[in-house]
């Protein structure tokens, strides 16, 4: 299946909203896909201070907390 993922970020005070379509095999994988995409954006923007405001897929499924949990886990490693 394919999902439409939308992220809303705050990069050093600059609001950014991006949408993109991704292939997904299992619904449980969606937060990881979002997390990896956000990491790519951070890399492209020079790892500036970035806050995740909202992450949704297919326009209504809010997975912000799940993505933030992944971020917290990775920062503990």
N, C-alpha and C positions, 0 to 999 in steps of 0.2 A: 504494500500500500504506500501511498505518498501522503505526506502531511505538508501543510503550510505553516511554517514556524515564523513567529514575529517576536523580536526582542526590542525592548526599550531600555536604553542605557543612558547614563549620565557620565560623560567623560570630561572631568575637570570643569564642570558647569555647563558643558555643551550637551544638549539633549540629542540623542540619536535613536532613530527607529528604523529597523531593517526587517524585511520579510524575504523568505526564501523557501523553496520547495525541497523536501528531502525524501528519499526512499527510506522506508522503515519496515523491518520485518516483525518486530514486536513492540507493543505500546510501551513496555518497560524501558526501552532503549531511548525514548524521546528526550528525557532530561540529559542524558549523556551526550546526545547529538547537539543539543542546545549549548551545553557546557563547552564542548569542543569548538563550536562555532564562535562562541564568545571569546575563547582563548585565541582563536585566529584573529579576531578583530583587535584584541588587546595587543597582539604581536605587531599588527599592521600600524597601530597608532602609537607605537613606541612604549608600551606598558605604562601609559599614563594612568593616573588615579581614575578607576572606573567603578561605578556603582550600577548594579543591576536593578532596574526599577520594576520591570515586568517581563515575563516570558509566557507567551500563549501559543497554542497551536490550533489550527483550524478555526481561528477566530474567537474561540470561546473557552477552550480548555486551559485554565491557568495552572502553570507548573513552576511558577516562580520559586516557591518554597523548596521544591525538590531540587531545582538547579542550585539554589543557595546552599542547600545541604551538601551537594557535591563540592562546591567551592570551599566550604568550611573544612570538609574532609581532606581535600587536597592541600590546603594551607597548613594542616597539621603534620603532613608527611615530611 
